[in-house]
Amino acid sequence: MENSFSYQSRIDHLRSRKFAQTREKIEVEGLLDEDDYGRVLPPANAWKSIPNHPDGSFYGLEGWTQNFCSLMDSHPVYVDPNDAFAGRWVYFMSRMRANKWNPNYPFDHLKENIEKYDIIAGIGDDAHFAPDYKLGLSLGWQGILDKIEHYRKINTSPEQIKFYDAHEQVVKSIQGWIERHIDLTEQRIQEETDPKLKANLEEMAETNRNIVSQAPQTLREAIQWIIWYHLASRTYNRDGAGGQIDEMLRPFYEKDLAEGRIDREKAVYMLACFMLNDTIYWQLGGPNKDGIDQTSEISFLILDAADKANCSINLTIRVHDGMNQELYDKSLYYLIKNKNAWPRYSGDKALVEGFMKNGFDAQLARQRIAVGCNWMSLPGLEYTMNDLVKVNMAKVFEVAYQEMMQDKSDKPSTERLWTIYTPHLAKAVRTAADGIRHQLKYQKYNEPELILNLLSHGPLERGLDVSDGGAEYYNLAIDGAGLAIVADSFAALQLRIEEEKKTSWEEVTYHLESDFEGIEGEKIRLLLKNSPRYGQGNSLGDQWAKKIGEEFTQLVRQESNPELRHTFIPGFFSWANTIGFGQHVGATPNGRKSKTPISHGANPCPGFSKDGASLALACAVAQIQPGFGNTAPMQWELDPTLATQDQAQLIGSIIKTHFELGGTLINVNIMDKDQILDAHKDPAKYPELVVRVTGFTAYFSMLTPEFRQLVVERILES
Amino acid sequence: MIGRITTIQRMSLHDGPGIRSTVFLKGCNMHCGWCHNPETLSMNPELEWIQQKCIGCNSCTEVCPTGAFSLKDGKPDFQKNLCTSCFDCLQVCYAEAINKIGREVTPEDVFTEVEQDFPFFSNSGGGVTISGGEPMLQPEFTKQTLALFKKAGIHTALDTNLSISWKQYEKVLPFTDLVLADLKMMDNALHQKWTGRHNTTILENIYKLDASGVPYFIRTPVVPDINDNEAEISAMAAFVASLKNVKNYELLPFHTLASCKYTNLKLKNPMGQTQDLSKERLERFQEIVKYTINHREKGGQTEDTE
């Protein structure tokens, strides 16, 4: 066995290379307000998409198959002798279209309300549900081809034959890509002079020869198989969902260990290479379907490997009653040690109990795990549109407010405003749900899920795309955004106009229209802003937040249709849309200036609490949970003076308490305020600084100045 | 029963074990030069003016009946000596640059406000701490508040300078799970000079506390040029080592974070020129404490302290 120094030096090399690749991406492609991913720059003679529609885009089975296979045939190959695994992804194929929705299936009837209420309808969006990697690991590529062949004989309509042909071609193109990596690796073996690196390349080549057709048998083969599937899926449509990584890899690790193929150090090295390959969302720990904790030795090794990689990492620790305390402690240790926004935490109790309220049993509910930005999914079992459909509740509020003030038939009041607001919110939610229904009807003609279908239970069996009835469940997500803006606005109006009579509807309206200009405007803005806000605990703002949250939840739930197997599940999340949503909303009665960002996800507006902000936040976000198994995450900007190892247990107790109170997901940043300010001024100085922007992590230096500003303000005002 | 408090601080991490809510009572019988809670010195409500928050709308100058708020170079200025604490200005300052420090609450009010954090207490081994000011200047309120929390199964701590008659302590200790007692210096004359009171009662009360069986910590603020010398620290450590039941002895380094409070309250800051106690000096004093206590332990004269 090689010594740990050589493993560490290889990991260091891979980290440096990754940072260099990130810098190259920034230089060539500019800044990007999303995850870093593990993608590398495309070559100069980049692949170009092949349109199959007059609008210059490509659609449907034929279009996507042709493009993906063509892309895979010319996809660059990537081998690094320091790496345990071959392969990197290069192209956002789904972004290389002229248009993301097939104009043959228009949704003009929805566009008026989409614009009016500023809805992100998600029509034409993709992925955002989880594949079942275990399925792939047990079948291998040949097993998947055999499965396609098997069901091709059962489902024989012309459309289904085309469906199976497409999937077969896709699998074969992935195999061809893997074979080209084997060729390159063998070439590199001839060239390599360092005996250790040569041995590594030989192992890499053998690994890939073994899995190009057959199912993986060793830990190295299993991880490499996951990487190939994932890179293909990323390339196809940016799919980043993972699974229960420790339990998925445990049998391979234990077998390798028992048969003397591996030791702990080598396993950590391989897992670190895996973490550096891409920022997939994985869950660690947590209960199995019978409620038994799944932590094993490899859970700890994965944390150790993440510590060594320490880049942009999306590991989620599932917190539950029977959890392994040692794993929890170790996760807190690394959270504090690295201050690099990983891991994050999900709360089993509320997620399971909430999901069961949709009519599912506990066994199924426990399998719905953290595998996406803000979202949970049943790997291989459901189609969800998680994190794709959002209603800008602040925009809906603006529509209602303006309608009330323009209609002089009755006096303005918060009671009247509520009676106007709720039907508008209902229309907005209905529009979002109609958008999802439109997607379910036509997405197969627009963008079939050719890669995710392969690791889903149902699409191949039924000969139907996962969006088109192929999936077992349709648990469809609609998220509300801007909750705090609306709650604080209602609270400010109620207190300052109706109770204290310090201002009037006319005066507030005047200052909203003039964006609080001048000293008088600023005075009124502060009067409104300093009203009791959501997050302060039993405040007027908290009461409104609860009321608005419950209304939104009920409206989303009403869209469910058991006959069609459509279960609509509400959440509160804004992703990185806080800036975009904010630009569409004028000044609001919570003292927010026009076109500035809306509140973040389920969080209160920044600066909501004068002290004890962490507890106030944990209480507030727990209280507005929709409670049906989707999340309203707590975005926690933890003060670095608190984040010391001797306070680890206290931090752990806040996390646990939030989940006991009903919380679902916690994203944590531990940022030094001076450092983040300096990094904002000169991002290039901090190429390794990672922030958890929302559910995802990103290199701070990759964010646009507007988004950096938003993150900085959030941290400074925490 | 009414008590006067300045604030209830959530997530207090330095006033006893775990996550705590600390209730700061208003009024103190000492006037320590280094006090980092000067807003708790006076028993009466008072006004603070945070100049940085002022937007210059001049509303305060328009309503102030005594001219305490007046225009200076076209901007509002505050002269505390003219303020009669009518708080009319509070109503018109929408920027919250003017705040009233001090409010009257019942023990039940405190309980209700703190109640939301009970789940955090139970997960972290925390609870509620009654601090100040000197909470024992309001002994009945302190007793009733502690009793309410104790009855609810919440861990209670009392942060006191131990300078009040022991009879008063005997009334509150049955409801107190932990006492945080101050020991500022052993030299009586210096103690008198820097705190306004002698330390005889304090030392006597520490011995009584030691004999009472109630768990307690002793804490010493280490202040540059006042007690940051080896002789004084050694003397205090030797005193602590002579105690039988003290659970912890902690040195609290002086910091300058409170200077803005003096500015906002228009109070003279006796330590305005003093710098933070350096980490190195604090560590040196901690070593002295450790050595002194260990040395006494070896002589079999004291039990273990942490």
Interface residues (C-beta under 8 A of the other chain):
Chain A: K502 I519 E520 E522 K523 I524 L526 L527 N530 G537 N538 D611 G612 A613 S614 L615 A616 A618 C619 L642 Q647 Q649 L650 S653 I654 K656 T657 E660 L661
Chain B: T7 Q9 R10 M11 S12 L13 G18 I19 S21 I55 G56 C57 S59 Y94 A95 E96 Q116 D117 P119 F120 N123 S124
